Amino acid sequence: MVIILPFVLVASGNPLLGAVLFSIASLTDLLDGYIARKSKQVTKVGILLDPIADKLLVISALIVLVDMAVIPAWIAIVIIVREFVVTGLRVVALSKDIVIPAEMGGKIKVTAQISSILVLLFNSSPYFLEILDSVFNIGSLYDLGIVLLWIAMILGIASGVQYFVIFRKSYYDM
């Protein structure tokens, strides 16, 4: 979460550096989760805070991409609203001693979000595009980034529904 502020401050002016910072933040989050599981240090607080860190990073990046006019605001809004609704649901669930761990659909969604954001940030860097074009004769990755973002949005909605189903089942099984 510490990298979010520097990322937001530099990404629009230097998308390549923004992509590097976003990559570092994403990798440290992945590493943190791996270490917690490997050392059996998974806690209720960690189950709640880890996804919040993911969400803050992704939401920040989406806002930056909207500000840069790279993505439409409505897609960012749909993704952001989903994140708040699911986080709220998980908080309510924890208040009732129901732990809703991250599901595979949510993990795939985060992967699609991170991939789309990285592709779109790299695509916004003239220096990166010049290298991409000279090496691979590809002028743009924009369409790929948007397709990945759509996939992330659809997966987000589907996994959000899945979280509600899990909560409902857990609540009525109490």
C-alpha positions as protocol buffer text, in pm:
chain_id: "A"
residue {
  index: 1
  type: MET
  ca { x: 0 y: 0 z: 0 }
}
residue {
  index: 2
  type: VAL
  ca { x: 301 y: 228 z: 52 }
}
residue {
  index: 3
  type: ILE
  ca { x: 371 y: 232 z: -323 }
}
residue {
  index: 4
  type: ILE
  ca { x: 21 y: 356 z: -415 }
}
residue {
  index: 5
  type: LEU
  ca { x: 94 y: 726 z: -354 }
}
residue {
  index: 6
  type: PRO
  ca { x: 418 y: 736 z: -557 }
}
residue {
  index: 7
  type: PHE
  ca { x: 241 y: 538 z: -829 }
}
residue {
  index: 8
  type: VAL
  ca { x: -47 y: 787 z: -847 }
}
residue {
  index: 9
  type: LEU
  ca { x: 191 y: 1083 z: -848 }
}
residue {
  index: 10
  type: VAL
  ca { x: 409 y: 961 z: -1136 }
}
residue {
  index: 11
  type: ALA
  ca { x: 198 y: 729 z: -1353 }
}
residue {
  index: 12
  type: SER
  ca { x: 18 y: 985 z: -1568 }
}
residue {
  index: 13
  type: GLY
  ca { x: 339 y: 1178 z: -1644 }
}
residue {
  index: 14
  type: ASN
  ca { x: 559 y: 871 z: -1680 }
}
residue {
  index: 15
  type: PRO
  ca { x: 346 y: 563 z: -1757 }
}
residue {
  index: 16
  type: LEU
  ca { x: 652 y: 339 z: -1788 }
}
residue {
  index: 17
  type: LEU
  ca { x: 767 y: 425 z: -1435 }
}
residue {
  index: 18
  type: GLY
  ca { x: 405 y: 393 z: -1323 }
}
residue {
  index: 19
  type: ALA
  ca { x: 394 y: 41 z: -1470 }
}
residue {
  index: 20
  type: VAL
  ca { x: 716 y: -48 z: -1288 }
}
residue {
  index: 21
  type: LEU
  ca { x: 580 y: 80 z: -955 }
}
residue {
  index: 22
  type: PHE
  ca { x: 248 y: -97 z: -1013 }
}
residue {
  index: 23
  type: SER
  ca { x: 437 y: -419 z: -1091 }
}
residue {
  index: 24
  type: ILE
  ca { x: 642 y: -391 z: -772 }
}
residue {
  index: 25
  type: ALA
  ca { x: 329 y: -330 z: -563 }
}
residue {
  index: 26
  type: SER
  ca { x: 151 y: -625 z: -726 }
}
residue {
  index: 27
  type: LEU
  ca { x: 447 y: -858 z: -678 }
}
residue {
  index: 28
  type: THR
  ca { x: 497 y: -763 z: -313 }
}
residue {
  index: 29
  type: ASP
  ca { x: 127 y: -830 z: -252 }
}
residue {
  index: 30
  type: LEU
  ca { x: 158 y: -1170 z: -418 }
}
residue {
  index: 31
  type: LEU
  ca { x: 473 y: -1250 z: -220 }
}
residue {
  index: 32
  type: ASP
  ca { x: 310 y: -1143 z: 107 }
}
residue {
  index: 33
  type: GLY
  ca { x: 15 y: -1376 z: 49 }
}
residue {
  index: 34
  type: TYR
  ca { x: 243 y: -1662 z: -46 }
}
residue {
  index: 35
  type: ILE
  ca { x: 457 y: -1619 z: 267 }
}
residue {
  index: 36
  type: ALA
  ca { x: 148 y: -1598 z: 490 }
}
residue {
  index: 37
  type: ARG
  ca { x: 7 y: -1922 z: 348 }
}
residue {
  index: 38
  type: LYS
  ca { x: 342 y: -2102 z: 349 }
}
residue {
  index: 39
  type: SER
  ca { x: 414 y: -2010 z: 713 }
}
residue {
  index: 40
  type: LYS
  ca { x: 52 y: -2076 z: 813 }
}
residue {
  index: 41
  type: GLN
  ca { x: 13 y: -1716 z: 930 }
}
residue {
  index: 42
  type: VAL
  ca { x: -328 y: -1669 z: 768 }
}
residue {
  index: 43
  type: THR
  ca { x: -552 y: -1464 z: 1000 }
}
residue {
  index: 44
  type: LYS
  ca { x: -902 y: -1317 z: 983 }
}
residue {
  index: 45
  type: VAL
  ca { x: -748 y: -970 z: 968 }
}
residue {
  index: 46
  type: GLY
  ca { x: -514 y: -1078 z: 688 }
}
residue {
  index: 47
  type: ILE
  ca { x: -801 y: -1236 z: 497 }
}
residue {
  index: 48
  type: LEU
  ca { x: -974 y: -897 z: 507 }
}
residue {
  index: 49
  type: LEU
  ca { x: -674 y: -662 z: 467 }
}
residue {
  index: 50
  type: ASP
  ca { x: -500 y: -839 z: 179 }
}
residue {
  index: 51
  type: PRO
  ca { x: -792 y: -794 z: -60 }
}
residue {
  index: 52
  type: ILE
  ca { x: -829 y: -432 z: 57 }
}
residue {
  index: 53
  type: ALA
  ca { x: -466 y: -366 z: -42 }
}
residue {
  index: 54
  type: ASP
  ca { x: -536 y: -524 z: -383 }
}
residue {
  index: 55
  type: LYS
  ca { x: -848 y: -313 z: -422 }
}
residue {
  index: 56
  type: LEU
  ca { x: -677 y: 14 z: -327 }
}
residue {
  index: 57
  type: LEU
  ca { x: -400 y: -50 z: -577 }
}
residue {
  index: 58
  type: VAL
  ca { x: -640 y: -144 z: -858 }
}
residue {
  index: 59
  type: ILE
  ca { x: -883 y: 141 z: -782 }
}
residue {
  index: 60
  type: SER
  ca { x: -596 y: 392 z: -781 }
}
residue {
  index: 61
  type: ALA
  ca { x: -473 y: 261 z: -1115 }
}
residue {
  index: 62
  type: LEU
  ca { x: -820 y: 272 z: -1269 }
}
residue {
  index: 63
  type: ILE
  ca { x: -864 y: 633 z: -1159 }
}
residue {
  index: 64
  type: VAL
  ca { x: -525 y: 722 z: -1307 }
}
residue {
  index: 65
  type: LEU
  ca { x: -618 y: 550 z: -1636 }
}
residue {
  index: 66
  type: VAL
  ca { x: -951 y: 738 z: -1648 }
}
residue {
  index: 67
  type: ASP
  ca { x: -766 y: 1063 z: -1577 }
}
residue {
  index: 68
  type: MET
  ca { x: -525 y: 984 z: -1861 }
}
residue {
  index: 69
  type: ALA
  ca { x: -831 y: 919 z: -2087 }
}
residue {
  index: 70
  type: VAL
  ca { x: -709 y: 563 z: -2150 }
}
residue {
  index: 71
  type: ILE
  ca { x: -1023 y: 384 z: -2029 }
}
residue {
  index: 72
  type: PRO
  ca { x: -1389 y: 487 z: -2014 }
}
residue {
  index: 73
  type: ALA
  ca { x: -1502 y: 606 z: -1670 }
}
residue {
  index: 74
  type: TRP
  ca { x: -1806 y: 375 z: -1668 }
}
residue {
  index: 75
  type: ILE
  ca { x: -1591 y: 60 z: -1677 }
}
residue {
  index: 76
  type: ALA
  ca { x: -1384 y: 191 z: -1386 }
}
residue {
  index: 77
  type: ILE
  ca { x: -1704 y: 275 z: -1195 }
}
residue {
  index: 78
  type: VAL
  ca { x: -1849 y: -75 z: -1244 }
}
residue {
  index: 79
  type: ILE
  ca { x: -1525 y: -235 z: -1123 }
}
residue {
  index: 80
  type: ILE
  ca { x: -1488 y: 5 z: -829 }
}
residue {
  index: 81
  type: VAL
  ca { x: -1850 y: -36 z: -716 }
}
residue {
  index: 82
  type: ARG
  ca { x: -1809 y: -415 z: -725 }
}
residue {
  index: 83
  type: GLU
  ca { x: -1498 y: -386 z: -509 }
}
residue {
  index: 84
  type: PHE
  ca { x: -1677 y: -175 z: -246 }
}
residue {
  index: 85
  type: VAL
  ca { x: -1985 y: -399 z: -241 }
}
residue {
  index: 86
  type: VAL
  ca { x: -1785 y: -720 z: -199 }
}
residue {
  index: 87
  type: THR
  ca { x: -1561 y: -563 z: 67 }
}
residue {
  index: 88
  type: GLY
  ca { x: -1871 y: -445 z: 253 }
}
residue {
  index: 89
  type: LEU
  ca { x: -2018 y: -793 z: 232 }
}
residue {
  index: 90
  type: ARG
  ca { x: -1700 y: -948 z: 369 }
}
residue {
  index: 91
  type: VAL
  ca { x: -1696 y: -700 z: 660 }
}
residue {
  index: 92
  type: VAL
  ca { x: -2059 y: -782 z: 743 }
}
residue {
  index: 93
  type: ALA
  ca { x: -1977 y: -1152 z: 720 }
}
residue {
  index: 94
  type: LEU
  ca { x: -1681 y: -1113 z: 959 }
}
residue {
  index: 95
  type: SER
  ca { x: -1905 y: -928 z: 1205 }
}
residue {
  index: 96
  type: LYS
  ca { x: -2118 y: -1245 z: 1210 }
}
residue {
  index: 97
  type: ASP
  ca { x: -1807 y: -1466 z: 1246 }
}
residue {
  index: 98
  type: ILE
  ca { x: -1835 y: -1580 z: 885 }
}
residue {
  index: 99
  type: VAL
  ca { x: -1502 y: -1582 z: 702 }
}
residue {
  index: 100
  type: ILE
  ca { x: -1534 y: -1561 z: 326 }
}
residue {
  index: 101
  type: PRO
  ca { x: -1189 y: -1633 z: 188 }
}
residue {
  index: 102
  type: ALA
  ca { x: -1086 y: -1525 z: -159 }
}
residue {
  index: 103
  type: GLU
  ca { x: -1238 y: -1755 z: -419 }
}
residue {
  index: 104
  type: MET
  ca { x: -1066 y: -1868 z: -739 }
}
residue {
  index: 105
  type: GLY
  ca { x: -1293 y: -1641 z: -945 }
}
residue {
  index: 106
  type: GLY
  ca { x: -1179 y: -1341 z: -742 }
}
residue {
  index: 107
  type: LYS
  ca { x: -815 y: -1440 z: -783 }
}
residue {
  index: 108
  type: ILE
  ca { x: -853 y: -1474 z: -1160 }
}
residue {
  index: 109
  type: LYS
  ca { x: -1031 y: -1137 z: -1164 }
}
residue {
  index: 110
  type: VAL
  ca { x: -741 y: -970 z: -982 }
}
residue {
  index: 111
  type: THR
  ca { x: -497 y: -1128 z: -1228 }
}
residue {
  index: 112
  type: ALA
  ca { x: -699 y: -993 z: -1522 }
}
residue {
  index: 113
  type: GLN
  ca { x: -719 y: -649 z: -1357 }
}
residue {
  index: 114
  type: ILE
  ca { x: -346 y: -632 z: -1293 }
}
residue {
  index: 115
  type: SER
  ca { x: -266 y: -759 z: -1643 }
}
residue {
  index: 116
  type: SER
  ca { x: -499 y: -510 z: -1810 }
}
residue {
  index: 117
  type: ILE
  ca { x: -365 y: -218 z: -1607 }
}
residue {
  index: 118
  type: LEU
  ca { x: -4 y: -310 z: -1685 }
}
residue {
  index: 119
  type: VAL
  ca { x: -75 y: -352 z: -2056 }
}
residue {
  index: 120
  type: LEU
  ca { x: -257 y: -17 z: -2068 }
}
residue {
  index: 121
  type: LEU
  ca { x: 18 y: 162 z: -1874 }
}
residue {
  index: 122
  type: PHE
  ca { x: 292 y: 17 z: -2094 }
}
residue {
  index: 123
  type: ASN
  ca { x: 86 y: 106 z: -2400 }
}
residue {
  index: 124
  type: SER
  ca { x: 69 y: 468 z: -2276 }
}
residue {
  index: 125
  type: SER
  ca { x: 448 y: 495 z: -2277 }
}
residue {
  index: 126
  type: PRO
  ca { x: 583 y: 628 z: -2610 }
}
residue {
  index: 127
  type: TYR
  ca { x: 925 y: 480 z: -2528 }
}
residue {
  index: 128
  type: PHE
  ca { x: 778 y: 133 z: -2469 }
}
residue {
  index: 129
  type: LEU
  ca { x: 565 y: 155 z: -2785 }
}
residue {
  index: 130
  type: GLU
  ca { x: 871 y: 250 z: -2989 }
}
residue {
  index: 131
  type: ILE
  ca { x: 1055 y: -60 z: -2864 }
}
residue {
  index: 132
  type: LEU
  ca { x: 747 y: -279 z: -2914 }
}
residue {
  index: 133
  type: ASP
  ca { x: 709 y: -157 z: -3271 }
}
residue {
  index: 134
  type: SER
  ca { x: 1078 y: -192 z: -3360 }
}
residue {
  index: 135
  type: VAL
  ca { x: 1114 y: -541 z: -3211 }
}
residue {
  index: 136
  type: PHE
  ca { x: 774 y: -699 z: -3281 }
}
residue {
  index: 137
  type: ASN
  ca { x: 629 y: -463 z: -3543 }
}
residue {
  index: 138
  type: ILE
  ca { x: 330 y: -403 z: -3316 }
}
residue {
  index: 139
  type: GLY
  ca { x: 220 y: -43 z: -3280 }
}
residue {
  index: 140
  type: SER
  ca { x: -20 y: -80 z: -2991 }
}
residue {
  index: 141
  type: LEU
  ca { x: -138 y: -309 z: -2713 }
}
residue {
  index: 142
  type: TYR
  ca { x: -446 y: -97 z: -2640 }
}
residue {
  index: 143
  type: ASP
  ca { x: -701 y: -348 z: -2771 }
}
residue {
  index: 144
  type: LEU
  ca { x: -544 y: -626 z: -2564 }
}
residue {
  index: 145
  type: GLY
  ca { x: -555 y: -407 z: -2253 }
}
residue {
  index: 146
  type: ILE
  ca { x: -923 y: -321 z: -2308 }
}
residue {
  index: 147
  type: VAL
  ca { x: -1017 y: -685 z: -2371 }
}
residue {
  index: 148
  type: LEU
  ca { x: -840 y: -785 z: -2047 }
}
residue {
  index: 149
  type: LEU
  ca { x: -1023 y: -505 z: -1866 }
}
residue {
  index: 150
  type: TRP
  ca { x: -1360 y: -628 z: -1996 }
}
residue {
  index: 151
  type: ILE
  ca { x: -1269 y: -981 z: -1884 }
}
residue {
  index: 152
  type: ALA
  ca { x: -1178 y: -844 z: -1541 }
}
residue {
  index: 153
  type: MET
  ca { x: -1507 y: -656 z: -1519 }
}
residue {
  index: 154
  type: ILE
  ca { x: -1715 y: -959 z: -1618 }
}
residue {
  index: 155
  type: LEU
  ca { x: -1521 y: -1189 z: -1383 }
}
residue {
  index: 156
  type: GLY
  ca { x: -1562 y: -930 z: -1109 }
}
residue {
  index: 157
  type: ILE
  ca { x: -1939 y: -926 z: -1145 }
}
residue {
  index: 158
  type: ALA
  ca { x: -1955 y: -1307 z: -1158 }
}
residue {
  index: 159
  type: SER
  ca { x: -1728 y: -1353 z: -856 }
}
residue {
  index: 160
  type: GLY
  ca { x: -1922 y: -1085 z: -669 }
}
residue {
  index: 161
  type: VAL
  ca { x: -2239 y: -1288 z: -716 }
}
residue {
  index: 162
  type: GLN
  ca { x: -2046 y: -1594 z: -596 }
}
residue {
  index: 163
  type: TYR
  ca { x: -1948 y: -1412 z: -274 }
}
residue {
  index: 164
  type: PHE
  ca { x: -2312 y: -1329 z: -206 }
}
residue {
  index: 165
  type: VAL
  ca { x: -2412 y: -1693 z: -260 }
}
residue {
  index: 166
  type: ILE
  ca { x: -2139 y: -1810 z: -21 }
}
residue {
  index: 167
  type: PHE
  ca { x: -2244 y: -1553 z: 240 }
}
residue {
  index: 168
  type: ARG
  ca { x: -2612 y: -1645 z: 213 }
}
residue {
  index: 169
  type: LYS
  ca { x: -2537 y: -2016 z: 245 }
}
residue {
  index: 170
  type: SER
  ca { x: -2301 y: -1962 z: 540 }
}
residue {
  index: 171
  type: TYR
  ca { x: -2547 y: -1728 z: 714 }
}
residue {
  index: 172
  type: TYR
  ca { x: -2838 y: -1969 z: 691 }
}
residue {
  index: 173
  type: ASP
  ca { x: -2624 y: -2269 z: 790 }
}
residue {
  index: 174
  type: MET
  ca { x: -2536 y: -2103 z: 1123 }
}
